Amino acid sequence: MAAIEGFESYAIFQSRSRAHIHLGISYNWQNFIDPYPTYPLQFGYWYLKNLYFSSGLQLSSGQNSGDRLAYYFRNDWFFGESSSISIKYLHEDWYYIQSAKESIGLELNSSYQILGKKLVFYYAFGAFHRWLKQEWNENTHTPFYFKSDDESGFLTSLLGWLYNLNQNAYGFEVYTRDTFSYYNTQYINAKAYYLLRSNSDILQFYFQVSSSGSLVGTSNITAAELGIQWQNL
């Protein structure tokens, strides 16, 4: 799900209002078969001058209604003019195969503006560690339960730019992780989006494609996503 989280919310919207809320819906074509919808809800809050807490929940229905669930908690510590260090906990449930995944991620995030603030570049680099829990593990769907022999870690990255058109804007991103899922480095996503702004309300329309085998020379487009999000600043 190509949602906006943590530091990216600040980098794209350049807002330090007290609280943010995101609502959205998207349709996903995994392996280009029957599409299924996802419903993300996110919330962010500046609880101190340089500390930003964000969390989100996403319900998906691939095979059956509500068969996939993911939620996260993230904290960003801002420093300098527009940089942060973030730590994130992510829990994913796949009820149709009775498995789940716990992930902890750490990233360095930054952005800068040029052309009189018309053009914004933003990026994130870091790593995550994940614990995959199968149905034979104890407490498979219990959050913050990390007992599993199947664990590994991978690097994460995101690079994006945004061009402001007076009130509205458009942008493009390339990244190796989503808001509600971490991947190994063989997966790369690309997303184009357009923002419609009206006072404190913003609509984001986006299209994303995902590829696998990108680092071994066998890259294939494996999924596509079309979505809309509303954000209130």
N, C-alpha and C positions, 0 to 999 in steps of 0.2 A: 504494500500500500504506500503510495507516494504522498504521504502526509507531511506536514511541516512540524518540526519539533524543536524545543529548546532554543539554542543560539540561532538556528536558521530563521525562526520567527522574527527575531530582532534584526538579522541581516537583511531580510527581504522587506520587512515593513518599517524598519527604522523607528520603532516605537518602544518606549519604556513606560507605557501606561500600566496601572496597577495590576490588572488582570486581563487575560486573553481567553477566549473560548473558540473552539473550532468544531464544526459539524460538517459531515460530508457523506457522499455516497459514490461508489464507483462500481464498474463492471470489469471483471477480469476474465481474460481468455487464456487459461493455462494450457499450454501445448495446443492452443487454437482449437479447442473443443468447446462444448457448451459453456457459455459465460455464466459466472455466478457473481452475486453482489457482495459488497463489503460495506460496513457501516461504522465509520470511525467517529469517536467523540474524544476531544482533547481539551485540556485546561492548563493554563499557565498563570503563575503569580509571582510578582516581585515581592519577596518578604523582607528583604533588606536592600540597601542601595545597590550592592553588587552581586546579589544572590537571587537566582531565578529558578523556581521549582516548576516542573511541568509533568503532567501525567496524561495517559490516554488509555482508551479501551476500544477494541475493534472486534466486531462480531461478523463472521463470514458464514456463508451457507453454500458449500460446494456440492457435496452429495446430499445432505439433508439440512434442514433449517437449524442453524446454530451449531453446526458440527465443528467449527473452528473459532477459537477465542484467543485473543492476545491482549496484554496490558503491560504498561511500563510506568516506571517512576524515574525521573531524571532531575539532576541538580546541576546548574551551571554557575561557576564562579567567574564573574567578569573582571577583567583587568585591562589596563591601558584604555585606549579609546574604543576599540571594538573587537576584543578578543575574549575567549573564555576557555576554561578547562571544565569538562563535563564528565560526570559519572552516571551511569544508567543501569537500572535493573529491568530486564525484560522477561516476561513469562509467556510462553506459547502453548496452547492446548490443541491437539488434534483428536477429537473424540471418536471420529469414525475409524481410527486405527489404534485407539487407546494408547497414545503416547504424548509426551510433552517435552518442553525444552526450557531450561533456565539459562540466562545469559547475563554477564556483567561486562559493560563496555566502558572504556576510558578514551576520551578524545580531546585534542586541541583544536579549537575553532577560531576563525578570524575572518574579517572582511575589511575591504577598503573601497573608497569612492573616488572616481575621477570624473572629468568633464563636468565640473560644477555639480557633483552629486547625481548626475543623470545616469551614470553607469556604476553599478555595484558588483564587485567580485567577492565571493565568499567561498570558504573551503573548510574542510574538517579532515584530520588525519588521526588515527588511533588504532586500537586493537580491542578485541573482545575475547572472552573465554566462555564456552558453552558446555552444558551438561545435558545430554540427551537421555530421557527416561522412557523406557518401554513398559508395556503392560505387566511384565514380570518383575519390574522394580517395585520397591515399596513406595507408597504415597506418590504415585505417578503424577497426579494432577495437583498435588499440594504445592503452593507457591513457597519460595525461599527454602526449598528442600533440594540439596545439591548432591545427594548420595547416588552416584552412578559411575560405572566403570567406563562409560562411553563419554569421554570429554576431550576437547581440543580447543585450540585458539587460532584466530586469524586476524589479519590486518583489516582496517576499515578506511575508507576514503570517500570524500565528496568534493566536487568542484562545480561551482555554479556562477552564473552571472545574471544580472537583472538590468534592463534598460527602462528608465522612466519616461513615459510619454505624458507629460503634464500630470493629469490625475490618474491615468491608467498606466500599465506597465506590462512587459513580457519578459520571459527569461528561459534559461536552459540549464539543465543539471546533468552531470554524469556521476554515478556513485555505486558503491559496492554493498550498501546496506539500505534497508527500508526502515521506516519508523517502527513497524510492528514485526520485523524479522531481521535477523542477521544471516549473512551468507558467507561461504568461503570465497576466496579471491578469484575463483573461476567464473563467478557471476558478476556481470556489469549491467547496470540499468541506465537508461537515458530518458530524460523527461523534458518536454516542452510545455510551458504554461503561459497563461494570460491572466492578468489581474484587472478586475473592474472595481474601482474604489468609489465610495460614497460616504463622506464624513468618516465615521468610525467603523463602517461596514465594508468588507472586502469579499468579493467572489473570485475564486480561483478556478479556472478551467484548465485541465491538463490531459496530456496523453503520454503514456510511458510504454517503452518496450524493454524487455529483459533478454539477455543473451547468456549462454553457458559455454564453457570450453574456451573462454576468451584468451587465456594465457598459454594455451598449448596449440594454438593455430587452427582449432576446429570450431570456431565460434558459430553458433546457431541461434537465431531468434526463437525463444521458447515460450514467450508470453507477451501479452499486451494488456493495457489497462486504460480505461477512459473514465474520467471522474470530474466531480465538481465539489468544491468546499466553500463554506461560508465561515468567515472569521469576524469576530467583533473585538475591537481594540479598546 
